[in-house]
Amino acid sequence: MLQVGSPQTTRRIPTVSASPDPTGAQPADERIIEAFLDHLRFERHLSPNTVEAYRGDLGGLARFQGRGGVDLLAITHAGLRRWLAQLATLGYARTTVGRKAAAARTFFAWALRRGLIEADPAAVLAHPAGASRLPSVLKASEAEALATAPPPTDAVGLRDRAALELLYGSGIRVAELCALDLGDVDLDGRRLRVLGKGGKERVVPIGDYAAEALETYLERGRQVLLAPAQAPTEAIFLNRRRHRMTPRDARAMVERYARATMQGRTVSPHTLRHSFATHLLEGGADIRSVQELLGHASLATTQRYTHVSRGRLFDAYRRSHPRA
């Protein structure tokens, strides 16, 4: 059995370059936003994707405020409410408006702690109600059909089968999949080491199907995707440009095979993660174990993103209630 790495290997936590991407805000606002983003990166250890989401949300707020010739830190509670109302008028989803409001609350709380403002204009900002939606869940047969859809006849097919088997077989996030390095895989021990949100590491098991697909890809596919003159890389999954696969690449890959096997049904990497958790619960796993496997800091998050079938609930009622 191929031994690629060990969970005891030291892992570097990737960081985002400190050079800011333009947000379209005034220079003074750009500098204050970048200082806040450094706080998120180096003190709170948030993921690069999360940091960039904050950059976009706060950049939009700074542009909104700047149209009136007022700096970002001078915005009032009424100004924040006007901003959120405009977002709703423009057709932004309630969940998106809620996320942007949360970004503003976090930013101004930080600014208050740093003494940059005398009062927090977002302290009593309302939380826009979000729609309560559960991601769709695949049947076990559908997940199997999707995972085995890539033809194991070329390097890309081997890569895609390994990636799909891992997404469904381990429930890892798409960003965690793309960040996997050779040293993170222990095929003999049937486990992966992944770097989750907030730079938190966890070790997750992988099943026989995923291990076999991954081993085949590493032995027969990965070297084909590496350019002969390319600098050495530890990345497991490579895209057609022979660089580390990105979450966007992985989402497009999942959608491509879903179109071929699901008659146009919308499937994302998170659908596979949600299906992983649901099938574990329906198979009898306890929710605390599922929480650990998913890397959720809060049990409430696991409860929100897992689905228990109606049949299982009814079975539990019939088995447990004395008058059932």
PAZAPA-4460 file (N, C-alpha, C; in steps of 0.05 Angstrom, whole numbers, plus 32768, in hexadecimal, padded with zeros to 4 digits):
% residues 324
    n_x    n_y    n_z   ca_x   ca_y   ca_z    c_x    c_y    c_z   seq   type   mol
   8011   7FE8   8000   8000   8000   8000   8012   8019   8000     1      M     A
   800A   802C   7FF0   801A   8044   7FED   8018   8055   8007     2      L     A
   802E   805D   8012   802F   806E   8029   8039   808A   8020     3      Q     A
   8027   809E   8021   802E   80B8   8017   8038   80CA   802C     4      V     A
   802D   80C9   8043   8035   80DC   8058   802C   80D2   8073     5      G     A
   8030   80E3   8087   8028   80DC   80A2   801B   80F4   80AF     6      S     A
   8006   80EF   80BF   7FF8   8105   80CD   800A   8114   80E0     7      P     A
   8021   8109   80E6   8032   8118   80F8   8044   812D   80EA     8      Q     A
   8043   812D   80CF   8054   8140   80C1   804B   815C   80C6     9      T     A
   805E   816F   80CA   8058   818B   80D0   804A   8197   80B8    10      T     A
   8035   81A7   80BC   8026   81B3   80A7   8028   81D2   80A9    11      R     A
   8030   81DF   8094   8030   81FC   8094   8014   8206   808E    12      R     A
   800C   821B   809C   7FF2   8227   8097   7FF6   823D   8082    13      I     A
   7FE8   823B   806A   7FEB   824F   8056   7FE0   826A   805E    14      P     A
   7FED   827F   8055   7FE3   829A   805A   7FDF   82A8   8040    15      T     A
   7FCF   82BD   8042   7FC9   82CE   802A   7FDE   82E4   8029    16      V     A
   7FE5   82EB   8011   7FF8   8301   800D   7FED   831A   801A    17      S     A
   7FFF   832A   8026   7FF6   8342   8034   7FEF   8358   8021    18      A     A
   7FF7   8356   8007   7FF1   836B   7FF4   7FD3   836A   7FED    19      S     A
   7FC5   8381   7FF2   7FA8   8381   7FEF   7FA0   8381   7FD2    20      P     A
   7F89   8374   7FCC   7F7C   8377   7FB3   7F6B   8390   7FB4    21      D     A
   7F6A   839F   7F9F   7F5A   83B8   7FA0   7F3D   83B2   7FA6    22      P     A
   7F31   83C2   7FB7   7F15   83C0   7FBE   7F05   83D7   7FB1    23      T     A
   7F12   83EA   7FA6   7F04   8401   7F9B   7EFE   8416   7FB0    24      G     A
   7F08   8412   7FC9   7F03   8425   7FDE   7F18   843B   7FDE    25      A     A
   7F14   8450   7FEE   7F27   8465   7FF1   7F41   845A   7FFE    26      Q     A
   7F58   8466   7FF8   7F71   845B   8003   7F71   8458   8021    27      P     A
   7F66   846B   8030   7F65   8468   804D   7F54   8451   8056    28      A     A
   7F3E   844D   8048   7F2D   8436   804E   7F3A   841C   8046    29      D     A
   7F49   841C   8030   7F58   8404   8027   7F6C   83FC   803D    30      E     A
   7F7A   840F   8049   7F8E   8409   805D   7F81   83FD   8076    31      R     A
   7F6A   8409   807E   7F5D   83FF   8097   7F52   83E3   8092    32      I     A
   7F47   83DE   807A   7F3C   83C3   8074   7F53   83AF   8074    33      I     A
   7F6A   83B7   8068   7F80   83A4   8067   7F8B   839E   8083    34      E     A
   7F8B   83B2   8095   7F93   83AC   80B1   7F80   8399   80BE    35      A     A
   7F67   839B   80B9   7F53   8389   80C4   7F57   836D   80B8    36      F     A
   7F5D   836B   809E   7F61   8351   8092   7F7A   8343   809D    37      L     A
   7F8E   8353   80A4   7FA6   8348   80B1   7F9F   833C   80CC    38      D     A
   7F8D   8349   80DA   7F83   833F   80F3   7F75   8324   80EF    39      H     A
   7F65   8321   80DA   7F57   8308   80D4   7F6B   82F2   80CD    40      L     A
   7F80   82F9   80BD   7F93   82E5   80B5   7FA5   82DC   80CB    41      R     A
   7FB1   82EF   80D9   7FC8   82E8   80EB   7FC0   82E5   8108    42      F     A
   7FA9   82F0   8110   7FA0   82ED   812C   7F89   82D9   812E    43      E     A
   7F76   82DA   811B   7F60   82C7   811D   7F65   82AE   810B    44      R     A
   7F79   82B0   80FA   7F81   8299   80E9   7F6A   828F   80D7    45      H     A
   7F5B   82A2   80CC   7F45   829A   80BA   7F50   8292   809F    46      L     A
   7F41   8283   8090   7F4A   8278   8077   7F4C   828E   8062    47      S     A
   7F5D   828B   804E   7F60   829F   8039   7F45   82A6   802C    48      P     A
   7F34   8292   8027   7F1A   8297   801B   7F09   82A9   802C    49      N     A
   7F09   82A4   8046   7EF9   82B4   8059   7F04   82D1   8059    50      T     A
   7F1E   82D4   805A   7F2A   82EF   805A   7F21   82FE   8041    51      V     A
   7F22   82F1   802A   7F1A   82FE   8011   7EFC   8305   8011    52      E     A
   7EEC   82F5   801E   7ECF   82FB   8020   7ECC   8315   8030    53      A     A
   7EDA   8318   8046   7EDA   8330   8056   7EE3   8348   8045    54      Y     A
   7EF8   8344   8035   7F02   835A   8025   7EEC   8364   8012    55      R     A
   7EDE   8351   8005   7EC9   8359   7FF2   7EB2   8367   8000    56      G     A
   7EAA   835D   8017   7E93   8369   8026   7E9A   8385   8030    57      D     A
   7EB1   8388   803C   7EB8   83A2   8046   7EBF   83B6   8030    58      L     A
   7ECA   83AC   801A   7ECF   83BD   8004   7EB6   83C9   7FF9    59      G     A
   7EA1   83B8   7FF7   7E87   83C2   7FEE   7E7B   83D7   8001    60      G     A
   7E7E   83D2   801B   7E74   83E6   802E   7E84   8400   802C    61      L     A
   7E9F   83FE   8028   7EAF   8417   8025   7EA7   8426   800C    62      A     A
   7EA2   8418   7FF7   7E9A   8426   7FDE   7E7F   8434   7FE2    63      R     A
   7E6C   8426   7FEF   7E52   8432   7FF5   7E55   844B   8005    64      F     A
   7E65   844A   801A   7E69   8461   802C   7E79   8477   801D    65      Q     A
   7E8C   846F   800D   7E9D   8483   7FFF   7E8E   8494   7FEB    66      G     A
   7E77   8489   7FE0   7E68   8499   7FCD   7E5E   84B3   7FDA    67      R     A
   7E5B   84B3   7FF4   7E52   84CB   8002   7E6A   84DB   800C    68      G     A
   7E82   84D3   8005   7E9A   84E2   800D   7EA1   84DF   802A    69      G     A
   7E98   84C8   8036   7E9D   84C3   8053   7EAE   84AA   8056    70      V     A
   7EC1   84AB   8068   7ED3   8494   806C   7EC3   847D   8078    71      D     A
   7ECE   8465   8075   7EC1   844D   807F   7EBC   844E   809D    72      L     A
   7ED0   8457   80AC   7ECE   8457   80C9   7EBA   846C   80D4    73      L     A
   7EB0   847E   80C2   7E9E   8493   80CB   7E81   848B   80C6    74      A     A
   7E7C   8472   80BC   7E60   846A   80B6   7E50   8468   80D0    75      I     A
   7E36   846D   80CD   7E24   846C   80E4   7E13   8453   80E3    76      T     A
   7E04   844E   80F8   7DF2   8437   80F8   7DDD   843A   80E2    77      H     A
   7DD4   8452   80DE   7DC0   8457   80C8   7DCD   8452   80AD    78      A     A
   7DE6   8459   80AA   7DF4   8454   8091   7DF7   8436   808B    79      G     A
   7DFC   8427   80A0   7DFE   840A   809C   7DE3   83FE   8094    80      L     A
   7DCE   8408   80A0   7DB3   83FE   8099   7DAC   8405   807C    81      R     A
   7DB4   841D   8073   7DB0   8424   8057   7DBF   8412   8044    82      R     A
   7DD7   840B   804C   7DE8   83F9   803C   7DDB   83DE   8039    83      W     A
   7DD1   83D2   804F   7DC4   83B8   804E   7DAA   83BA   803F    84      L     A
   7D9C   83D0   8041   7D83   83D3   8032   7D88   83D4   8015    85      A     A
   7D9E   83E1   800D   7DA4   83E3   7FF1   7DAC   83C7   7FE6    86      Q     A
   7DBA   83B7   7FF5   7DC1   839C   7FED   7DA8   838C   7FE8    87      L     A
   7D95   838E   7FFA   7D7C   837F   7FF7   7D6D   8389   7FDE    88      A     A
   7D6D   83A3   7FD9   7D60   83AE   7FC1   7D6D   83A4   7FA8    89      T     A
   7D87   83A1   7FA8   7D96   8397   7F91   7D92   837A   7F8C    90      L     A
   7D84   836C   7F9E   7D7E   8350   7F99   7D90   833C   7FA6    91      G     A
   7DA2   8345   7FB9   7DB3   8332   7FC6   7DA3   831F   7FD8    92      Y     A
   7DAB   8306   7FD9   7D9E   82F3   7FE9   7DA0   82FB   8007    93      A     A
   7D8C   82F2   8016   7D8C   82F9   8033   7DA5   82EE   8041    94      R     A
   7DAE   82D6   8039   7DC6   82CB   8045   7DDE   82DC   803F    95      T     A
   7DE0   82E7   8027   7DF6   82F8   801F   7DF6   8313   802F    96      T     A
   7DDE   831F   8031   7DDB   8337   8040   7DE3   8332   805E    97      V     A
   7DDA   831B   8068   7DE1   8314   8083   7DFF   8311   8087    98      G     A
   7E0C   8305   8074   7E2A   8302   8075   7E38   831D   8075    99      R     A
   7E2E   832F   8064   7E3B   8349   8062   7E36   8359   807C   100      K     A
   7E1F   8356   8088   7E19   8364   80A1   7E2C   8359   80B7   101      A     A
   7E30   833E   80B7   7E42   8332   80CB   7E5F   833C   80C7   102      A     A
   7E67   8340   80AE   7E82   834A   80A8   7E85   8367   80B4   103      A     A
   7E70   8377   80B0   7E71   8392   80BB   7E72   8391   80DA   104      A     A
   7E62   8380   80E6   7E63   837E   8104   7E7F   8377   810E   105      R     A
   7E8B   8363   8101   7EA6   835A   8109   7EBA   8371   8105   106      T     A
   7EB8   837F   80EE   7ECC   8394   80E8   7ECA   83AB   80FD   107      F     A
   7EB2   83B4   8102   7EAF   83CC   8114   7EB4   83C4   8131   108      F     A
   7EAF   83AB   8139   7EB7   83A3   8154   7ED5   83A3   8156   109      A     A
   7EE3   839A   8142   7F01   839C   8142   7F0A   83B9   8143   110      W     A
   7EFE   83CA   8133   7F06   83E6   8132   7F02   83F3   814E   111      A     A
   7EEC   83EC   815B   7EE7   83F7   8176   7EFD   83EE   818A   112      L     A
   7F03   83D4   8189   7F18   83C9   819B   7F33   83D7   8196   113      R     A
   7F39   83DE   817D   7F52   83EB   8176   7F52   8409   817B   114      R     A
   7F3B   8414   8184   7F39   8430   8189   7F37   8441   8170   115      G     A
   7F2F   8435   815A   7F2D   8444   8141   7F12   8453   813F   116      L     A
   7EFF   844A   814F   7EE5   8458   8150   7EDC   845A   816D   117      I     A
   7ECB   846D   8173   7EC2   8471   818F   7EA9   8461   8195   118      E     A
   7E99   845B   8180   7E81   844B   8184   7E7E   8438   816D   119      A     A
   7E72   8421   8172   7E6F   840D   815E   7E54   8411   8150   120      D     A
   7E54   8419   8136   7E3A   841D   8128   7E2B   8403   8122   121      P     A
   7E39   83ED   8123   7E2D   83D3   811C   7E25   83C3   8135   122      A     A
   7E28   83CE   814D   7E23   83BF   8165   7E07   83B5   8167   123      A     A
   7DF4   83C4   815E   7DD8   83BC   8160   7DCC   83B7   8144   124      V     A
   7DDE   83B2   8130   7DD5   83AD   8115   7DC5   8393   8115   125      L     A
   7DAD   8394   8109   7D9C   837C   8109   7DA9   8366   80F8   126      A     A
   7DA3   834D   80FF   7DAC   8336   80F0   7D96   832F   80DB   127      H     A
   7D9B   8335   80C2   7D87   832E   80AE   7D80   8310   80AF   128      P     A
   7D66   830A   80AE   7D5E   82EE   80B0   7D66   82E0   8096   129      A     A
   7D72   82C9   8099   7D7A   82B9   8082   7D67   82A3   807D   130      G     A
   7D65   829B   8064   7D54   8285   805D   7D60   826B   8068   131      A     A
   7D50   825A   8074   7D5A   8241   807F   7D58   822C   8069   132      S     A
   7D70   8225   805E   7D70   8212   8048   7D84   81FC   804F   133      R     A
   7D7C   81E4   804A   7D8F   81CD   804C   7D99   81C6   8031   134      L     A
   7DB3   81C2   802E   7DBD   81B9   8014   7DB1   819E   800D   135      P     A
   7DAF   8199   7FF3   7DA4   8180   7FEA   7DB6   8168   7FF2   136      S     A
   7DAA   8151   7FF4   7DB9   8139   7FFC   7DB6   8124   7FE6   137      V     A
   7DCC   8118   7FDE   7DCB   8103   7FCB   7DC4   80E8   7FD8   138      L     A
   7DB7   80D7   7FC9   7DB4   80BC   7FD2   7DCF   80AE   7FD1   139      K     A
   7DD2   8099   7FE0   7DEC   808A   7FDF   7DF2   8081   7FC3   140      A     A
   7DDE   8078   7FB4   7DE2   806F   7F98   7DEA   8086   7F86   141      S     A
   7DDF   809E   7F8B   7DE7   80B5   7F7B   7E03   80BE   7F81   142      E     A
   7E0B   80BE   7F9A   7E26   80C5   7FA2   7E3A   80B1   7F95   143      A     A
   7E33   8098   7F95   7E45   8084   7F89   7E47   8088   7F6B   144      E     A
   7E30   808E   7F5E   7E31   8093   7F41   7E42   80AB   7F3A   145      A     A
   7E40   80C0   7F4B   7E50   80D8   7F46   7E6E   80D2   7F4A   146      L     A
   7E75   80C4   7F60   7E91   80BF   7F67   7E9E   80AD   7F52   147      A     A
   7E8F   809C   7F45   7E9B   8089   7F32   7E97   8093   7F15   148      T     A
   7E8C   80AB   7F11   7E88   80B5   7EF6   7EA1   80BA   7EE7   149      A     A
   7EB7   80C5   7EF3   7ECF   80CA   7EE4   7EDB   80B1   7ED9   150      P     A
   7EE2   80B0   7EBF   7EEE   8098   7EB4   7F0B   8094   7EBE   151      P     A
   7F12   807D   7EC8   7F2D   8079   7ED3   7F41   8071   7EBD   152      P     A
   7F3F   8080   7EA7   7F50   8079   7E8F   7F65   808E   7E8A   153      T     A
   7F64   80A5   7E97   7F79   80B9   7E93   7F7E   80C7   7EAD   154      D     A
   7F92   80D9   7EAE   7F9A   80E6   7EC6   7F84   80F7   7ED2   155      A     A
   7F75   8106   7EC1   7F60   8117   7ECA   7F49   8107   7ED7   156      V     A
   7F42   80F1   7ECA   7F2D   80E0   7ED4   7F35   80D4   7EEF   157      G     A
   7F4E   80CB   7EF2   7F58   80C0   7F0B   7F57   80D5   7F21   158      L     A
   7F5F   80EE   7F1A   7F5F   8104   7F2D   7F43   8109   7F36   159      R     A
   7F30   810B   7F23   7F15   8113   7F2A   7F07   80FD   7F3B   160      D     A
   7F0D   80E4   7F35   7F01   80CE   7F45   7F0B   80CF   7F61   161      R     A
   7F25   80D4   7F64   7F31   80D6   7F7F   7F25   80ED   7F8F   162      A     A
   7F22   8104   7F81   7F17   811C   7F8E   7EFA   8117   7F97   163      A     A
   7EEA   810C   7F85   7ECE   8107   7F8C   7ECB   80F2   7FA2   164      L     A
   7EDB   80DE   7FA1   7EDA   80CA   7FB7   7EE1   80D6   7FD2   165      E     A
   7EF5   80E8   7FD2   7EFD   80F4   7FEB   7EE7   8108   7FF5   166      L     A
   7EDB   8117   7FE3   7EC7   812A   7FEB   7EAF   811C   7FF8   167      L     A
   7EA7   8106   7FEC   7E90   80F7   7FF7   7E99   80E4   800D   168      Y     A
   7EB0   80D8   800B   7EB8   80C4   801E   7EC4   80CF   8038   169      G     A
   7ECC   80E8   8038   7ED8   80F4   8050   7EC9   810D   8059   170      S     A
   7EB8   8118   8048   7EA9   8130   804F   7EBA   8149   8052   171      G     A
   7ED1   814A   8046   7EE2   8161   8049   7ED8   8178   8038   172      I     A
   7EDE   8190   8040   7ED7   81A8   8030   7EE7   81A9   8016   173      R     A
   7EDC   81B8   8003   7EEA   81B9   7FE9   7F05   81C7   7FEC   174      V     A
   7F07   81DB   7FFD   7F20   81E9   8002   7F34   81D6   800F   175      A     A
   7F2B   81C5   8021   7F3C   81B2   802E   7F46   819D   801A   176      E     A
   7F35   8195   8008   7F3E   8182   7FF3   7F54   818E   7FE2   177      L     A
   7F51   81A7   7FDA   7F64   81B4   7FC8   7F7F   81BA   7FD6   178      C     A
   7F7E   81BD   7FF1   7F96   81C3   8000   7FA6   81AA   8008   179      A     A
   7F9C   8192   8001   7FAA   817A   8009   7FC6   8178   7FFC   180      L     A
   7FD9   8171   800C   7FF4   816B   8003   7FFB   814E   8006   181      D     A
   8010   8145   7FFA   8018   8129   7FFB   801C   8120   8018   182      L     A
   8027   8131   8029   802C   812A   8044   8014   8128   8056   183      G     A
   7FFD   812F   804B   7FE4   812E   805A   7FD5   8114   8058   184      D     A
   7FE0   8102   8048   7FD1   80E9   8041   7FE0   80D1   804D   185      V     A
   7FD1   80C1   805C   7FDC   80A8   8066   7FC9   8092   805C   186      D     A
   7FD0   8086   8045   7FBF   8072   8039   7FBF   8058   8049   187      L     A
   7FD5   8050   8055   7FD6   8038   8065   7FC3   803B   807D   188      D     A
   7FC4   8053   808A   7FB3   8058   80A1   7F97   8061   809A   189      G     A
   7F91   8064   8080   7F77   806C   8076   7F6E   8086   8084   190      R     A
   7F7F   809B   8081   7F77   80B4   808E   7F85   80CC   807F   191      R     A
   7F78   80E3   8082   7F82   80FC   8077   7F85   8110   808D   192      L     A
   7F98   8122   808A   7F9A   8139   809B   7F92   8151   808B   193      R     A
   7F7E   8160   8095   7F74   8177   8086   7F76   8190   8098   194      V     A
   7F7A   81A6   808A   7F7B   81C0   8098   7F61   81CE   8094   195      L     A
   7F51   81D0   80A9   7F36   81DC   80A6   7F36   81F9   80AC   196      G     A
   7F1D   8203   80B1   7F1A   8220   80B5   7F28   8228   80CF   197      K     A
   7F33   8241   80CE   7F42   824B   80E5   7F5D   823D   80E9   198      G     A
   7F67   822F   80D4   7F80   8222   80D7   7F80   820A   80E9   199      G     A
   7F68   81FE   80EE   7F66   81E7   8100   7F6B   81CD   80F1   200      K     A
   7F7D   81BD   80FA   7F82   81A3   80EE   7F70   818E   80FA   201      E     A
   7F69   817B   80E9   7F5B   8163   80F3   7F63   814B   80E1   202      R     A
   7F60   8134   80EC   7F66   811B   80DD   7F4B   810D   80D8   203      V     A
   7F46   8107   80BF   7F2D   80FA   80B7   7F33   80DF   80AA   204      V     A
   7F22   80CC   80AE   7F26   80B1   80A1   7F1D   80B2   8084   205      P     A
   7F29   80A1   8074   7F20   809D   8058   7F1A   8080   8054   206      I     A
   7F05   807B   8045   7EFC   805F   8040   7F0C   8052   802B   207      G     A
   7F07   8038   8027   7F16   8028   8014   7F13   8033   7FF7   208      D     A
   7EFB   803B   7FEF   7EF7   8045   7FD4   7F07   805E   7FCF   209      Y     A
   7F06   8071   7FE2   7F15   8089   7FDF   7F33   8084   7FDF   210      A     A
   7F3C   8072   7FF1   7F58   806C   7FF3   7F62   805F   7FD9   211      A     A
   7F52   804D   7FCE   7F5A   8040   7FB5   7F5C   8054   7F9E   212      E     A
   7F48   8065   7F9C   7F48   8079   7F87   7F5F   808D   7F8A   213      A     A
   7F65   8095   7FA2   7F7B   80A7   7FA7   7F96   809A   7FA1   214      L     A
   7F99   8081   7FA9   7FB2   8074   7FA4   7FB7   8070   7F86   215      E     A
   7FA2   8069   7F77   7FA4   8066   7F5B   7FAC   8080   7F4D   216      T     A
   7F9F   8096   7F56   7FA6   80B0   7F4A   7FC3   80B8   7F50   217      Y     A
   7FCB   80B3   7F69   7FE7   80BB   7F70   7FFB   80AA   7F61   218      L     A
   7FF5   8091   7F5B   8008   807F   7F4D   8008   8083   7F2F   219      E     A
   7FF0   8089   7F24   7FEE   8089   7F07   7FE5   80A4   7EFA   220      R     A
   7FDB   80B6   7F0A   7FD0   80CF   7EFE   7FDE   80E8   7F05   221      G     A
   7FE7   80EB   7F1E   7FF2   8105   7F26   800B   810C   7F17   222      R     A
   801D   80F9   7F12   8035   8100   7F04   8030   8109   7EE7   223      Q     A
   801B   80FF   7EDB   8013   8107   7EC0   800B   8124   7EC0   224      V     A
   7FFE   812D   7ED5   7FF5   8149   7ED6   800B   815C   7EDD   225      L     A
   8021   8152   7EE7   8038   8164   7EED   8048   8169   7ED4   226      L     A
   804D   8183   7ECF   805D   818A   7EB8   807A   8181   7EBD   227      A     A
   8089   8178   7EA8   80A4   816E   7EAD   80B6   8183   7EB9   228      P     A
   80B3   819C   7EB1   80C5   81B1   7EBB   80B9   81C0   7ED3   229      A     A
   80A3   81B7   7EDD   8095   81C5   7EF3   80A5   81C2   7F0D   230      Q     A
   80A5   81D7   7F1D   80B2   81D5   7F37   80A3   81C1   7F48   231      A     A
   80B1   81B2   7F59   80A5   819E   7F6A   808E   81AA   7F7B   232      P     A
   8078   819B   7F7D   8062   81A4   7F8D   8058   818D   7F9E   233      T     A
   804E   8193   7FB6   8043   817F   7FC7   8024   817C   7FC3   234      E     A
   8019   818D   7FB3   7FFC   818C   7FAF   7FF3   8171   7FA3   235      A     A
   7FDE   8166   7FAE   7FD4   814C   7FA4   7FC4   8150   7F8A   236      I     A
   7FB1   8163   7F8B   7F9F   8166   7F75   7FA8   817E   7F63   237      F     A
   7FAC   8179   7F4A   7FB6   818D   7F37   7FA1   8191   7F22   238      L     A
   7F9F   81AA   7F18   7F8C   81B0   7F03   7F99   81AE   7EE7   239      N     A
   7F8A   81B5   7ED2   7F95   81B1   7EB7   7FAB   81C4   7EB1   240      R     A
   7FAE   81D9   7EC1   7FC4   81EC   7EBE   7FDD   81E3   7ECD   241      R     A
   7FDB   81CB   7ED9   7FF1   81BE   7EE7   7FF8   81CC   7F01   242      R     A
   7FE5   81DA   7F0C   7FE8   81E7   7F26   7FD5   81DA   7F3A   243      H     A
   7FD7   81E2   7F54   7FC5   81D7   7F68   7FA8   81DD   7F60   244      R     A
   7F97   81C8   7F62   7F7B   81CC   7F5C   7F6F   81E0   7F6F   245      M     A
   7F5E   81F2   7F65   7F51   8206   7F76   7F34   81FD   7F7C   246      T     A
   7F28   8209   7F91   7F0C   8202   7F96   7EFA   8207   7F7E   247      P     A
   7F00   821B   7F6E   7EF0   8220   7F56   7EF3   8209   7F43   248      R     A
   7F0B   81FF   7F3F   7F0F   81E8   7F2E   7EFF   81D0   7F38   249      D     A
   7F00   81CB   7F52   7EF2   81B4   7F5D   7ED4   81B7   7F5A   250      A     A
   7EC9   81CE   7F5E   7EAC   81D2   7F5B   7EA4   81CD   7F3E   251      R     A
   7EB3   81D7   7F2B   7EAD   81D3   7F0F   7EAE   81B5   7F08   252      A     A
   7EC1   81A7   7F14   7EC4   818A   7F0F   7EAC   817B   7F1A   253      M     A
   7EA3   8182   7F32   7E8C   8174   7F3D   7E73   817A   7F2C   254      V     A
   7E6F   8193   7F24   7E58   819A   7F14   7E58   818C   7EF9   255      E     A
   7E70   8188   7EEE   7E72   817B   7ED4   7E68   815E   7ED5   256      R     A
   7E71   8150   7EE9   7E68   8134   7EEC   7E4B   8131   7EF5   257      Y     A
   7E42   8145   7F05   7E26   8145   7F0D   7E14   8148   7EF5   258      A     A
   7E1B   8159   7EE3   7E0B   815D   7ECB   7E09   8143   7EBB   259      R     A
   7E1E   8133   7EBC   7E1E   811A   7EAC   7E0F   8104   7EBA   260      A     A
   7E0D   8105   7ED4   7E01   80EE   7EE3   7DE7   80F5   7EF1   261      T     A
   7DE0   810E   7EF4   7DC9   8116   7F05   7DB3   8124   7EF5   262      M     A
   7DB3   8122   7EDB   7D9F   812F   7ECA   7D9B   814D   7ED1   263      Q     A
   7DB2   815B   7ED3   7DB1   8177   7ED7   7DAD   8180   7EF3   264      G     A
   7DAD   816E   7F06   7DA9   8176   7F23   7DC2   8185   7F2C   265      R     A
   7DBD   819A   7F3C   7DD3   81AA   7F46   7DE1   819C   7F5D   266      T     A
   7DFB   8197   7F5A   7E0B   8189   7F6F   7E25   8199   7F72   267      V     A
   7E2C   819E   7F8A   7E45   81AC   7F91   7E56   819B   7FA3   268      S     A
   7E6F   81A2   7FA8   7E7F   8193   7FBC   7E72   8193   7FD7   269      P     A
   7E63   81A8   7FDE   7E56   81A8   7FF8   7E3F   8194   7FF9   270      H     A
   7E33   818F   7FE2   7E1E   817A   7FE1   7E2A   815F   7FE9   271      T     A
   7E42   8159   7FE0   7E4F   8140   7FE8   7E56   8140   8006   272      L     A
   7E5F   8157   8010   7E65   8159   802D   7E4C   8155   803D   273      R     A
   7E36   8161   8035   7E1D   815E   8043   7E12   8142   8041   274      H     A
   7E16   8135   802A   7E0D   811A   8027   7E1D   8107   8038   275      S     A
   7E37   810C   803A   7E49   80FD   804C   7E3E   80FD   8068   276      F     A
   7E38   8115   8073   7E2E   8117   808E   7E13   810A   8092   277      A     A
   7E01   810E   807F   7DE6   8103   8081   7DE7   80E4   8080   278      T     A
   7DF7   80D9   806F   7DF9   80BC   806D   7E05   80B0   8086   279      H     A
   7E18   80BE   8092   7E23   80B4   80AB   7E0E   80B3   80C1   280      L     A
   7DFE   80C9   80C3   7DE9   80CA   80D8   7DD4   80B4   80D3   281      L     A
   7DCD   80B1   80BA   7DB9   809D   80B3   7DC3   8080   80B8   282      E     A
   7DDE   807D   80B7   7DEA   8064   80BD   7DEE   805E   80DA   283      G     A
   7DE7   8072   80EB   7DE9   806E   8108   7DFF   807D   8116   284      G     A
   7E0F   808D   8108   7E25   809C   8115   7E19   80B1   8127   285      A     A
   7E26   80B6   813D   7E1C   80CB   814F   7E25   80E6   8145   286      D     A
   7E16   80FB   814B   7E1A   8115   8140   7E35   8121   8149   287      I     A
   7E3E   811A   8161   7E58   8125   816B   7E6F   811A   8159   288      R     A
   7E6D   8101   8151   7E82   80F6   8140   7E81   8104   8125   289      S     A
   7E69   8109   811A   7E67   8117   8101   7E72   8133   8103   290      V     A
   7E6D   8140   811A   7E78   815B   811E   7E96   815B   811C   291      Q     A
   7EA3   8147   8129   7EC1   8145   8128   7ECA   8140   810B   292      E     A
   7EBD   812F   80FD   7EC5   8128   80E2   7EC3   8140   80CF   293      L     A
   7EAE   8150   80D3   7EAA   8167   80C2   7EBB   817F   80CA   294      L     A
   7EC6   817F   80E2   7ED7   8195   80EB   7EC6   81AD   80F4   295      G     A
   7EAE   81A9   80FE   7E9D   81BF   8107   7EA5   81C6   8124   296      H     A
   7EA8   81DF   8129   7EAE   81E8   8144   7E96   81E6   8156   297      A     A
   7E7E   81EA   814B   7E66   81EA   815A   7E53   81D3   8151   298      S     A
   7E47   81C6   8164   7E34   81B1   815D   7E1C   81BC   814F   299      L     A
   7E15   81D5   8154   7DFE   81E2   8146   7E03   81E3   8128   300      A     A
   7E1C   81E6   8120   7E22   81E7   8103   7E1D   81CB   80F7   301      T     A
   7E25   81B6   8105   7E20   819B   80FB   7E02   8196   80F9   302      T     A
   7DF3   819E   810D   7DD6   819A   810C   7DC9   81A9   80F5   303      Q     A
   7DD4   81C0   80EE   7DC8   81CF   80D8   7DCE   81C3   80BD   304      R     A
   7DE5   81B7   80BB   7DEE   81AD   80A0   7DEA   818F   809D   305      Y     A
   7DDF   8182   80B1   7DDA   8166   80AD   7DBC   8161   80AC   306      T     A
   7DB4   814C   809F   7D98   8147   809A   7D92   812A   80A2   307      H     A
   7D7D   8127   80B2   7D75   810C   80BB   7D5B   8106   80AC   308      V     A
   7D5A   80F0   809F   7D43   80E9   808E   7D2A   80E5   809F   309      S     A
   7D13   80EB   8093   7CFA   80E7   80A1   7CF6   80CA   80AA   310      R     A
   7CFE   80B8   8098   7CFB   809C   80A0   7D0B   8094   80B8   311      G     A
   7D23   809F   80BB   7D33   8099   80D3   7D26   80A5   80EC   312      R     A
   7D1C   80BE   80E9   7D0E   80CA   8100   7CF6   80B9   8109   313      L     A
   7CE6   80B0   80F5   7CCF   809F   80FC   7CD7   8085   8108   314      F     A
   7CED   8079   80FE   7CF7   8060   810A   7CFF   8064   8127   315      D     A
   7D0D   807A   812C   7D15   8080   8147   7CFD   8084   815A   316      A     A
   7CE9   8091   814F   7CD0   8095   815F   7CC4   807A   8166   317      Y     A
   7CC1   8069   8152   7CB4   804F   8156   7CC4   803E   816A   318      R     A
   7CDE   803F   8169   7CEF   802F   817A   7CEF   8039   8197   319      R     A
   7CEC   8054   819A   7CF2   8060   81B4   7CDA   8068   81C4   320      S     A
   7CC4   806F   81B8   7CAD   807A   81C7   7C9B   8063   81D1   321      H     A
   7C94   8063   81EA   7C85   804C   81F6   7C68   804A   81EA   322      P     A
   7C5E   805F   81DE   7C43   805E   81D3   7C43   8060   81B5   323      R     A
   7C5A   805A   81A9   7C5C   805D   818B   7C4D   8046   817E   324      A     A
***
